[in-house]
Amino acid sequence: MTVIRSPLPAKATTISLAASKRQPRRFQAERILRISRVVSDLARAEAFYRDALGFFAIGRGPVDTMALAALDAPDTAEEVVMQSGAQCISLVSFAAAGLPYPSNSRSDDLWFQHMAIVVGDMDAAFTHLSSCEGWSPISENGPQLLPPSNGGVRAFKFRDPDGHPLELIWFPHGQARGVWHAIDTGALFLGIDHSGLSVASTQRSLRFYRGLGLRVSDRSLNHGAAQTRLDGLAGTRVRVTGLRPASDIGPGLELLGYRPPGRPAGMTSANDVLTDWITLAVSPSPDNLPCAVRDPDGHRLILVDHGEDVTGLPA
């Protein structure tokens, strides 16, 4: 296994929501503000997300020092904040480079965390992506049509130049949130629907995320030939559990419970390239803002106060 090296950051476990036998402190997850992704070359990553996926930059500069302190990050970092539709991501480059993304990664590995980008026309979006360089496929034989029992969506999984997983997804009418069917801009790329996290135990992860106030929005058990081709795994069987915060604005989460589960992440550093983190606005306000937590499989979140200026908070 090609991961990871450093001790678990102490500040990333400031709040215990799952491991303690005591009643966990409860929060109401109001909104996912941003998904942040560590990259090795900021200019290359920005160009890829702009040219291949239609994102546009809305800000750039140093990452907020309070966020870095919460993550127990080893050094300073620069970020480019980019937008697709109404959703934002942050591409982060640390001055002190961490480990590269593991080259032999699979969809069921527990460090897997993708962003699902909604498209208005899958064929046109895939053709556009195919005209760009720097990515590599996860899915076999192009976009896959899942059966009606799994929503009848079309999807394609791939990796960005650093190896981070991404997904293009198209929803038929009547599926997913209405916001995706209300957009009539003619754009290929409409926005980010969710971040999908591979988990070892759906029930264990549900206890953690319910402790943060997220609610279950949908469930499915995905298997069959199309799912196998989508994930690039033999005999794929995955329990998908959708989670939403209180607000309908912004992306949600999906817990991806593969059976059997893949390899654990081990000990990771915030500046390792495989790192993503999710900025989650919660109420009531945590004692120390912002504060970082890690879910049972090591996926990172930063909790920030929900308030009037919430959209300006750092990732």
N, C-alpha and C positions, 0 to 999 in steps of 0.2 A: 504494500500500500504506500502511495507516494504523498503522504501528508503526515504530519505537521510538526511544529517544533517547539513552541514556547509554552510556558505555563499559562493556565487559564487566567485571563486578566481579572484581578480582584474586583475592580470597579464595575466589571460587567455582571456581577452577581449581587449588586447592591440590594435588590428586592427579590426575595424568594417567593415564587408563586406556585411551585409544583413539588419541590423536593421535601419541604417541611411537613411534618405531621400536624402542625398547627393550622388553624384556619388562615388561608392566605389573605393578604390585604386585597381588597376589591377595588377595581377601577372601572370606569365606563370609558371604553374606547370610542372616541368621538369621530376621528377621521384619520386615515393614513395620509400624511402630508407629502411624503417623498420616499423614493427608493434610492439608496446610494450604493454605488458600485465602485470598488477599487480597481484601477487600471494601471498598467505599466507605462503607457505612453499617452499622455492626456490629449495631445494634438491628434494622434492617430485615432483614438477612441472617439473624440468629438467628430472628426471627419466621417467615420463609419456610421455613427448614429444619425448624423445629418444626411449624408448622401444615400445610404442604403435604406434608412427607416423613417426619414422625414421629420426627425426631431429638429428643433431650432434652439439656439442658445439664448437664454434670457438673463444670464448673469455669470460672473466668474470672479475668482479671487481666493483668498485663504479660507480654509475651513474654520469655522468658529472654534475658538480654543476651548470653550466649555464642552462642546460636543466631543472634541478629541480627548479631553480629560475624562469624560464619562466613559469613553471606550478604552481608556488606558492606552491610547495610541502612543507609539514610541517617538514621534517627531511631528514636525509641522507638515501640512498637506495643502495642496491647491485643488480647487474644484471648478468644474463647469456645470452650471445648472441648465438643463435642457427640458423642453416641453414638447409633448405630443398631445394634441387635443387639449383637454383640461388638466392633464396629469403631468407631474414633473419627476425627473430623475436627476441625480447628481453623480457625475463622473469624478472620481477622487484619485489624485496621484500624491503619494507620500514622498517626502524628501529622502527618507530611508526606505529603500525598496525591500519588500518582503518576498516570500516565496512565490514562484509562478503558479498559475492554475495547474493542477495535476493533469498530465497529458492523457492518462488512461481513464478519465472520468466516465461514469455511466449515469443514466437517468435515475437509477435507484440508489446511488450513493447518497449518504445522508448530508453531504455538503451541497447537494444540488439545490439551486434556487433560481428559478427562471422568472422572466417578465413576459407576460402574455400581451401582445400588441394586437388590438382589434383592427381588422382590415375590412374595407367595403367591398373589395373584389379580390378574392384569393388568387385567381390566375394572374391578374395584372400585378398584384403585389409580389408574387413569387417570381414573375418575369423580371420585375424591376430589381429585386434582390439578386437574382442570378446574373444581372449585368454588372454587379459590383464585386469588388475583390475583398479579401480579408476574412471571410467567414467560412465555416465548415459545417456540413450537415450532421444532424443527429438522426433525423427521420430518413427512412429508406424510400426511394422511388417518389420523391416529391410530396406535395400536400396529400393528406389522408382524409377521407370522408368516414367519420365515425357513425355507427349505426344509430337509429332513432332512440334506442334504449340508453345511449350515451349522449343524447342531445342532438344528433344529426349535424354536428359542427364539422367544419373542415379546418385542419390544423397542420402546421409544419414546425418542427423543432430544429434549431441550429445553434451554432456558437459564434460569438463575436471574435474579433482578432485576439483577445486574451484568453478565450476559452469559456467565458461566461455563457450559460444557456439562455436562449430566447425562444419565443414561440410566436408565430403568426396564427391568428385564430379568426375564423369567420362564423358568425352566428346566423342561422336561418331565422325567419320571422317567427315570433312566439318563443324564442329561446333567449336567455340572458336578460340583463336589465334593459328596460325600454330606452335608456339613454342612447344605446348603440344603434337603435333603429330610428331615433329622432334626428340624428345628425345627417344633414343633406348638403355636404360641402363639396362633394365630388373628390375629396381627398382619398388617397389609397390607404393611409394610415390614420386611424381615428383616435387612438389613445390607448392607455394601459388598463386592461380589465382587472388583472390580479398579478400577484407574485405567488408562484407555486413552490412549496417547500417539501422536500422528501422527508418523511418522518418514520421512525422505527415503530411507533405505536400510536395509532390514531387516537385512542382513548386517553392515553397519557398526555398527548399534545392538546387535546380538547380541554382537559382540566386546566392546563396552563393558559390557553388563550381565552377560555371563559373567565378565568381569574382576571384577565385584562378587560373583560366586558365585550368581547366579540361574540356574535351570535352565529349559529349555523344557518346558512342560506340555502344550501342544496347539498345533495349527496348522490353519488353514483358508484357503481362497481364496474370498472372498465376492463375489458379483456377482449380477446379475439384478434383476428389477423390484422385489422387496421390499426388497433392500438399497439400491437407488436411492431409494426412498421413505423408508427409514429415515434415510439420510444427507442427504437433500435435495439430492443431486448428480446430475446427468445422467450416465448410463452408469457408475455406480460400479463400480469393481473394486479390492478392497482385500485384501491379504494380512494375516491376523491371526495373530500369534504370541503365545501365552500364556506368561508367565513366573511362576515361583514361587520364593520363598526356601525355606530348609530346613524351617521350621515350617509346618504346615498351618493354624496360627492366623493370622488377619489376612488382609488383601486381597493380591491379586497384581497383576501388571502385564500389559497387552496392548500390543504394538507394532502400530500400524495403518499398514501400508505401502500408501498409495493410489497408484494409477497412472493418470495421472501424479501425482507429489506436488504439494502446494500450495505456498504462499508461505512463505519462511523468516521466522523471528521477528525477525531483526535483533538489535539491542542492546537488552536490557531491563534495567530496574531492579527490585530486589526488592520495592519498594513499588508497582509498576505493578499495576493491578487484574487483568490477565491472569495474574498469577503464581500458580502452585501450587508447593508443594514437598512431597517425600515424605521422611519420617524413617525411615531404614533402620538397624536394629540389625545390626552386623557383628562378626565375629571373624576374625583377631585385632584387638585394639584399634588404631585409627589413632593416629598419633603425637600429633596435636593434636585434642582433642575439644571440642565437635563440629567436624567439618570439612565444608565444602560442596563439591560437585562439580556439573558440568553435563554432560549427555549430549551426543552429537554434534549434536543439534538444539536444544540450549539448555534442555531440561527440567531442573529443579533437584532435587537430593537433598541431604539432610543425613545424614552417617554418624555414628552414635553407638555407644558401646560396648554390646555385648550382655552383660547381667549380671542379677543378681537384682532390681535396682530398675529394670529397663528400662522398665516401664510408666509410671513416673513422670517419665521424661525429657521435656524440653520438645520441642515441635514445631518 
